[in-house]
Amino acid sequence: MAQDPGRDYFPPAPVPDRIILNLTERPAERVAVSWRTSPVVARSLVQVALADPSPDLEENARTIAGTSKTLLTDLNGARFHSAVMDSLRPATQYAYRVGDSTHWSEWNHFTTAAMDAAPFSFLYFGDAQNDLKSLWSRAIRGAYARMPDADFLLHAGDLINRSTRDHEWGEWFYAGGWIHAVTPAIATPGNHEYGRDTAGIPELSPHWRPTFALPENGPAGFAETAYSIDYQGARIISLDSPAFLYDSTAADAQVAWLEGLLAENPNPWTIVFMHHPVFSSKLGRDNEELRTRLEPLFVRYGVDLVLQGHDHTYGRGTNLNVGEGTRPTVDGPIYVVSVSGPKMYDAGLADWMDRAASNTQLYQLVSVSGDSLEYTAYTVTGERYDAFSLYRQPGGGPNVYVDRAPEETPERLDLPPRYERNYSDEQREEYRNRFEAYRTRKRGGGPD
């Protein structure tokens, strides 16, 4: 039975909901939290204490006042609240709750980052976007069940489908439930987080900034969309790719800011995430402006990993030749495009791709420890689908790159059903030819 688009299935109430932790630019000392209530709630309070096995948390809690904003949505009016829990100890577990002194959430736990380089891991999700409650839920819940100790979650844009639909934001929070409240998240906007104003000019979803409390240390005008975080030996950078592609001035500002971040980077690892891919994994797409402006910076300054979405297929590879020998190296980033939700496109099987998937929901675990970075992609049914390792060489130089894609797991490259139904005979033949060329290249064959 179809849902009524005019019915509010997730109405706000005095009791806090949509609670989400966010990393700040100083994750060892400060953690942000946001939540929602009905408009009648006037106070925004957070209580935070060192986590303790005893239930006496309130007695030792510090109370922090937050800020709030009323948002009128297509379905309701709500009060969105946020606060920063500051003056925290590094690498320490805390308990917190949010409320207004009368209506409180449950107590939740989180752990701050270490001050210096230390092992960490995070879960990376491509586009959620559609059927969030019914189908994306199995991606985020499966990922958390596999790796509950992941330090944070990373969302590469298109969390929802229509930027102003409160129902979709409600489904996104429903799917993750309390996971959002115990594992900090970072997110970058996709094109579906942008709508257009009455003059037709692209504008960020009115939900974005009330919903999250992300860093505001990016270029002017890009608060909570383009930002950076130094996390335990890695510089993690969000780029606002929709704004980049909509407006050349926005592109210029982000490029100048990015080059400064990359040129003066004390961290051994650099990870960039954004929505639109530098190298597309869907047939027929090509973000040439992104590639022209960004890839030279990524190569020049040694970006290790670029995580993306948008193309609703899976692709992993590098645009540079992998060196030969017992220690193959790659002098540039590994690019990944992934999708965690159910909307699927046809795979392009382009030359940059070393592993691909079509019609497959996935999530990814990235682990960093010292001079190694380990990447593993899983299907939402828990199957290990792809993996690789990067190793930093003593004294510098290109990363050693080891492809660990499981040989026992065949690539899932069948067309999504709607493409199979709607393709013409000529299109099916072209896809088969592209498929065979991809297989030949991977077997080490080449053109005649």
C-alpha positions as CSV (number, residue, x, y, z in Angstrom):
1,M,0.0,0.0,0.0
2,A,1.4,3.4,-1.1
3,Q,2.1,5.9,1.6
4,D,0.1,9.1,1.7
5,P,2.5,11.9,0.7
6,G,0.5,14.4,2.7
7,R,0.5,12.5,5.9
8,D,3.2,13.2,8.5
9,Y,4.4,9.7,9.5
10,F,7.3,11.2,11.6
11,P,5.8,14.1,13.5
12,P,8.0,16.0,16.0
13,A,7.2,15.7,19.7
14,P,8.5,17.2,23.0
15,V,10.7,14.2,23.4
16,P,13.9,14.6,21.3
17,D,14.3,12.5,18.2
18,R,16.6,12.6,15.1
19,I,19.6,12.6,17.4
20,I,22.9,12.6,15.6
21,L,26.5,13.0,16.6
22,N,28.9,14.8,14.3
23,L,32.7,15.1,14.3
24,T,34.1,18.6,14.8
25,E,37.3,20.0,13.5
26,R,38.8,19.1,16.9
27,P,37.4,15.5,17.4
28,A,39.7,14.7,20.4
29,E,38.2,17.6,22.4
30,R,34.8,18.5,20.9
31,V,31.9,16.4,19.6
32,A,28.7,18.0,18.2
33,V,25.1,16.7,18.6
34,S,21.9,17.8,16.9
35,W,18.3,16.7,17.6
36,R,14.7,17.7,16.8
37,T,11.6,18.4,18.9
38,S,8.2,20.0,18.5
39,P,8.1,23.8,18.2
40,V,6.8,24.3,21.8
41,V,10.2,23.2,23.2
42,A,12.2,26.3,24.0
43,R,15.3,25.0,25.8
44,S,18.2,23.2,24.2
45,L,20.3,21.3,26.8
46,V,22.9,18.6,26.7
47,Q,24.2,16.8,29.8
48,V,27.5,15.0,29.4
49,A,29.5,13.0,31.9
50,L,32.3,10.4,31.9
51,A,30.8,7.1,31.1
52,D,30.6,4.9,34.2
53,P,29.2,1.4,34.9
54,S,27.0,3.0,37.7
55,P,23.7,4.5,36.8
56,D,24.5,7.7,38.6
57,L,25.3,9.7,35.5
58,E,23.2,12.7,36.2
59,E,25.0,13.5,39.5
60,N,28.3,14.0,37.7
61,A,27.0,15.5,34.5
62,R,27.9,18.9,33.1
63,T,25.0,20.8,31.4
64,I,25.7,22.6,28.2
65,A,23.2,25.1,26.6
66,G,22.7,24.7,22.9
67,T,21.1,26.7,20.1
68,S,17.9,26.1,18.3
69,K,16.0,27.1,15.1
70,T,12.5,26.6,14.0
71,L,12.0,25.1,10.6
72,L,8.7,25.0,8.7
73,T,8.7,21.9,6.5
74,D,6.3,20.7,3.8
75,L,4.6,18.6,6.6
76,N,5.1,20.3,9.9
77,G,6.9,22.9,12.0
78,A,9.8,21.7,14.2
79,R,12.5,23.0,16.5
80,F,16.0,21.8,15.6
81,H,18.6,22.0,18.3
82,S,22.4,21.6,18.3
83,A,25.2,21.9,20.8
84,V,28.9,21.2,21.0
85,M,30.2,19.1,23.9
86,D,33.6,20.7,24.5
87,S,36.6,20.5,26.9
88,L,36.5,16.7,26.5
89,R,39.4,14.3,27.2
90,P,41.0,12.6,24.2
91,A,40.3,8.9,23.6
92,T,37.7,8.8,26.4
93,Q,34.2,7.3,26.6
94,Y,31.4,9.7,27.6
95,A,27.7,9.5,28.2
96,Y,25.3,12.2,27.2
97,R,21.6,13.0,26.8
98,V,19.7,15.9,25.2
99,G,16.5,17.6,26.2
100,D,14.9,20.6,27.8
101,S,15.2,19.7,31.5
102,T,11.7,18.1,31.4
103,H,11.8,15.9,28.3
104,W,15.1,14.0,27.9
105,S,16.5,11.5,25.5
106,E,18.1,8.2,26.7
107,W,21.7,8.3,27.8
108,N,24.0,7.4,24.9
109,H,27.8,6.7,24.8
110,F,30.5,8.0,22.4
111,T,34.3,8.0,22.5
112,T,36.4,11.0,21.6
113,A,39.3,10.7,19.1
114,A,42.9,10.3,20.2
115,M,45.0,13.5,20.1
116,D,47.8,12.0,18.0
117,A,48.0,9.4,15.2
118,A,46.4,6.1,16.3
119,P,44.5,3.3,14.6
120,F,41.0,4.1,13.5
121,S,38.2,2.9,11.2
122,F,35.1,4.3,9.6
123,L,32.1,3.1,7.5
124,Y,31.6,4.7,4.1
125,F,28.2,4.9,2.4
126,G,27.4,5.9,-1.1
127,D,23.9,7.2,-2.0
128,A,21.1,6.2,0.2
129,Q,18.5,8.3,-1.5
130,N,15.5,6.1,-2.1
131,D,13.3,3.6,-0.1
132,L,15.2,4.6,2.9
133,K,13.1,2.9,5.5
134,S,12.5,-0.3,3.5
135,L,15.8,-0.9,1.8
136,W,18.6,1.5,2.9
137,S,18.0,0.4,6.5
138,R,19.6,-3.0,5.8
139,A,22.8,-1.2,4.6
140,I,23.4,1.0,7.7
141,R,22.2,-1.7,10.1
142,G,24.3,-4.4,8.5
143,A,27.3,-2.2,8.4
144,Y,27.0,-1.4,12.1
145,A,26.4,-5.0,13.0
146,R,29.6,-6.0,11.2
147,M,31.7,-3.2,12.7
148,P,30.1,-1.7,15.8
149,D,33.4,-0.3,16.9
150,A,33.9,1.9,13.8
151,D,34.9,5.4,14.9
152,F,32.6,7.3,12.6
153,L,30.3,7.1,9.6
154,L,30.9,8.9,6.3
155,H,28.1,9.7,3.9
156,A,29.0,10.7,0.3
157,G,25.9,12.6,-0.5
158,D,22.3,12.0,-1.7
159,L,21.1,10.9,1.7
160,I,17.6,11.7,0.5
161,N,15.9,12.1,-2.9
162,R,14.0,15.4,-2.6
163,S,15.7,18.1,-0.6
164,T,12.6,19.6,1.0
165,R,10.7,16.4,1.9
166,D,10.6,16.1,5.6
167,H,9.2,12.5,5.3
168,E,12.4,11.4,3.5
169,W,14.6,12.9,6.3
170,G,12.4,11.1,8.7
171,E,13.0,7.8,6.9
172,W,16.7,8.4,6.8
173,F,16.8,8.8,10.6
174,Y,14.4,5.9,11.1
175,A,16.7,3.6,9.1
176,G,19.7,4.3,11.3
177,G,17.8,4.7,14.5
178,W,20.0,5.0,17.6
179,I,23.2,4.3,15.5
180,H,23.2,8.0,14.6
181,A,23.2,8.8,18.3
182,V,26.2,6.7,19.3
183,T,28.6,6.8,16.3
184,P,29.6,10.3,15.0
185,A,28.9,11.0,11.3
186,I,30.3,13.3,8.7
187,A,28.4,14.0,5.4
188,T,28.8,15.9,2.2
189,P,25.9,17.1,0.2
190,G,24.8,15.6,-3.1
191,N,22.8,17.1,-5.9
192,H,19.6,15.8,-4.2
193,E,20.5,17.8,-1.1
194,Y,20.2,20.8,-3.4
195,G,16.9,22.2,-4.7
196,R,16.2,25.5,-6.6
197,D,14.7,28.7,-5.2
198,T,11.9,30.7,-6.9
199,A,14.4,32.2,-9.3
200,G,15.7,28.8,-10.3
201,I,19.0,29.2,-8.5
202,P,20.4,26.1,-6.8
203,E,20.1,26.2,-3.0
204,L,21.1,23.8,-0.2
205,S,18.3,21.9,1.4
206,P,16.7,23.9,4.3
207,H,17.1,20.7,6.4
208,W,20.9,20.4,6.0
209,R,22.2,22.8,8.5
210,P,19.5,22.4,11.1
211,T,19.9,18.6,10.9
212,F,23.7,18.5,11.3
213,A,26.4,20.3,13.2
214,L,29.3,19.8,10.9
215,P,32.6,21.9,10.8
216,E,32.5,25.4,9.5
217,N,36.2,25.7,8.7
218,G,35.9,25.6,4.9
219,P,36.0,28.5,2.4
220,A,33.6,31.4,3.0
221,G,30.0,30.4,2.1
222,F,30.5,26.7,2.5
223,A,29.7,26.2,6.2
224,E,29.0,22.5,6.9
225,T,29.4,21.5,3.2
226,A,33.1,22.0,2.5
227,Y,35.3,21.4,5.5
228,S,38.2,19.4,6.9
229,I,38.9,17.2,9.9
230,D,42.3,15.9,11.2
231,Y,41.5,12.6,12.7
232,Q,44.3,10.4,14.3
233,G,46.9,10.9,11.5
234,A,44.5,11.5,8.6
235,R,43.3,14.7,7.0
236,I,39.7,14.1,5.9
237,I,38.3,16.7,3.5
238,S,34.7,17.2,2.3
239,L,34.2,19.0,-1.0
240,D,30.8,20.4,-2.0
241,S,30.7,19.0,-5.6
242,P,27.2,20.2,-6.5
243,A,28.2,23.8,-5.8
244,F,31.4,23.2,-7.6
245,L,29.6,22.1,-10.7
246,Y,26.8,24.7,-10.5
247,D,29.0,27.8,-10.1
248,S,32.6,28.5,-11.4
249,T,33.1,31.0,-8.5
250,A,32.3,28.2,-6.0
251,A,34.7,25.9,-7.8
252,D,37.5,28.5,-7.7
253,A,37.0,29.1,-4.0
254,Q,37.1,25.4,-3.2
255,V,40.1,24.7,-5.4
256,A,42.1,27.5,-3.7
257,W,41.1,26.3,-0.2
258,L,41.8,22.7,-1.1
259,E,45.3,23.4,-2.4
260,G,46.2,25.2,0.9
261,L,44.9,22.2,2.9
262,L,46.9,19.8,0.8
263,A,50.1,21.8,0.6
264,E,50.3,22.3,4.4
265,N,49.2,18.9,5.7
266,P,51.1,17.4,8.7
267,N,49.1,14.1,8.5
268,P,50.5,11.0,6.8
269,W,47.1,10.1,5.2
270,T,44.8,12.2,3.1
271,I,41.2,11.2,2.3
272,V,38.8,13.3,0.2
273,F,35.1,12.6,-0.1
274,M,32.5,14.3,-2.3
275,H,29.4,13.3,-4.2
276,H,30.2,13.6,-7.9
277,P,32.9,11.3,-9.1
278,V,36.2,12.4,-10.6
279,F,36.0,9.3,-12.8
280,S,32.5,8.1,-13.4
281,S,31.3,4.5,-13.0
282,K,28.0,4.9,-14.8
283,L,27.8,4.6,-18.6
284,G,27.6,8.0,-20.2
285,R,28.6,10.3,-17.3
286,D,31.7,12.4,-17.3
287,N,32.4,15.2,-14.8
288,E,35.2,16.8,-16.8
289,E,35.4,20.0,-14.9
290,L,35.9,18.1,-11.6
291,R,38.6,16.0,-13.1
292,T,40.4,18.8,-14.8
293,R,40.5,21.0,-11.7
294,L,41.0,18.4,-8.9
295,E,43.0,15.4,-10.2
296,P,46.2,17.3,-10.7
297,L,46.0,18.5,-7.1
298,F,45.3,15.0,-5.8
299,V,48.3,13.6,-7.7
300,R,50.7,16.5,-6.8
301,Y,50.0,16.5,-3.1
302,G,49.6,12.7,-2.6
303,V,45.9,12.2,-1.8
304,D,45.6,8.6,-0.9
305,L,41.8,7.9,-1.3
306,V,38.9,9.6,-2.9
307,L,35.4,8.4,-1.9
308,Q,32.4,9.3,-4.0
309,G,28.8,8.5,-4.9
310,H,26.2,9.8,-7.5
311,D,26.6,7.0,-10.1
312,H,24.5,4.3,-8.5
313,T,27.0,1.6,-9.4
314,Y,30.2,0.4,-7.8
315,G,33.7,1.2,-9.2
316,R,37.1,1.0,-7.7
317,G,40.4,1.8,-9.4
318,T,43.1,4.3,-10.2
319,N,43.8,6.5,-13.2
320,L,47.5,5.8,-13.0
321,N,49.4,2.6,-14.0
322,V,50.2,0.4,-11.1
323,G,54.0,-0.3,-10.9
324,E,55.3,-3.8,-11.6
325,G,57.3,-6.1,-9.3
326,T,56.8,-7.6,-6.0
327,R,55.9,-4.2,-4.4
328,P,53.6,-2.6,-7.0
329,T,53.1,1.1,-6.3
330,V,50.6,3.8,-7.4
331,D,51.6,7.4,-7.4
332,G,48.1,8.8,-7.0
333,P,44.8,8.2,-5.3
334,I,42.6,5.2,-5.4
335,Y,39.1,6.3,-6.5
336,V,35.9,4.6,-5.3
337,V,32.3,5.1,-6.3
338,S,29.7,3.3,-4.4
339,V,25.9,3.0,-3.7
340,S,24.2,1.9,-0.5
341,G,20.6,2.5,-1.4
342,P,18.4,0.6,-3.9
343,K,18.5,3.0,-6.9
344,M,20.7,1.3,-9.6
345,Y,22.2,2.4,-12.9
346,D,24.2,0.6,-15.6
347,A,27.9,0.3,-15.1
348,G,30.3,2.0,-17.5
349,L,33.1,-0.5,-17.0
350,A,35.6,2.2,-17.9
351,D,39.3,1.8,-18.2
352,W,40.0,3.3,-14.8
353,M,38.0,0.5,-13.0
354,D,39.6,-2.5,-11.5
355,R,36.5,-3.8,-9.7
356,A,32.9,-3.1,-10.6
357,A,29.4,-4.0,-9.5
358,S,25.9,-3.3,-10.9
359,N,22.6,-3.7,-9.2
360,T,24.2,-4.2,-5.8
361,Q,23.8,-2.4,-2.5
362,L,27.1,-2.1,-0.6
363,Y,28.9,-0.5,2.3
364,Q,32.6,-0.1,2.9
365,L,34.9,-0.3,5.9
366,V,38.2,1.7,5.9
367,S,40.8,1.1,8.6
368,V,44.0,3.1,9.1
369,S,46.8,1.9,11.3
370,G,50.3,3.4,11.1
371,D,51.6,3.1,7.6
372,S,48.8,0.9,6.3
373,L,45.3,1.6,5.0
374,E,42.9,-1.3,4.5
375,Y,39.7,-1.0,2.5
376,T,36.9,-3.6,2.3
377,A,33.6,-3.4,0.5
378,Y,30.7,-5.7,1.6
379,T,27.3,-6.4,0.0
380,V,24.3,-5.7,2.3
381,T,24.0,-9.4,2.7
382,G,27.5,-9.5,4.3
383,E,29.5,-10.9,1.5
384,R,33.1,-9.6,1.1
385,Y,33.0,-8.1,-2.4
386,D,36.2,-6.0,-2.8
387,A,39.3,-5.1,-0.9
388,F,42.7,-3.5,-1.3
389,S,45.6,-2.3,0.9
390,L,47.8,0.8,0.7
391,Y,51.2,0.9,2.5
392,R,53.3,4.0,3.0
393,Q,57.0,3.5,2.1
394,P,59.7,4.5,4.6
395,G,61.1,7.8,3.5
396,G,58.2,8.6,1.3
397,G,57.5,7.7,-2.3
398,P,54.4,6.2,-4.0
399,N,52.2,4.0,-1.9
400,V,52.5,0.3,-2.2
401,Y,49.2,-1.0,-3.6
402,V,47.8,-4.5,-3.2
403,D,44.6,-5.5,-4.8
404,R,42.8,-7.9,-2.5
405,A,39.5,-8.4,-4.3
406,P,38.3,-11.9,-3.4
407,E,38.8,-14.2,-6.3
408,E,36.1,-16.5,-5.1
409,T,33.5,-13.7,-5.4
410,P,32.5,-13.1,-9.1
411,E,31.8,-9.6,-10.1
412,R,28.1,-8.7,-10.2
413,L,27.7,-7.0,-13.6
414,D,24.2,-8.0,-14.8
415,L,22.1,-5.0,-15.9
416,P,19.5,-3.7,-13.4
417,P,16.1,-5.1,-14.4
418,R,14.7,-1.8,-15.7
419,Y,17.7,-1.4,-18.0
420,E,17.3,-5.0,-19.1
421,R,13.7,-4.3,-19.9
422,N,14.2,-0.9,-21.6
423,Y,17.4,-1.4,-23.5
424,S,17.1,-1.8,-27.2
425,D,18.8,-4.8,-28.9
426,E,21.6,-2.5,-30.0
427,Q,22.1,-1.2,-26.5
428,R,22.3,-4.8,-25.1
429,E,24.8,-5.7,-27.7
430,E,26.9,-2.6,-26.9
431,Y,26.8,-3.6,-23.2
432,R,27.9,-7.1,-23.9
433,N,30.8,-5.8,-26.0
434,R,31.8,-3.5,-23.2
435,F,31.5,-6.3,-20.7
436,E,33.8,-8.6,-22.8
437,A,36.3,-5.8,-23.3
438,Y,36.4,-5.2,-19.5
439,R,36.9,-8.9,-18.9
440,T,39.7,-9.1,-21.5
441,R,41.5,-6.1,-20.0
442,K,41.3,-7.7,-16.5
443,R,42.7,-10.9,-17.8
444,G,45.7,-9.0,-19.1
445,G,44.6,-9.0,-22.7
446,G,44.8,-6.0,-25.0
447,P,43.6,-4.7,-28.3
448,D,44.6,-6.6,-31.5
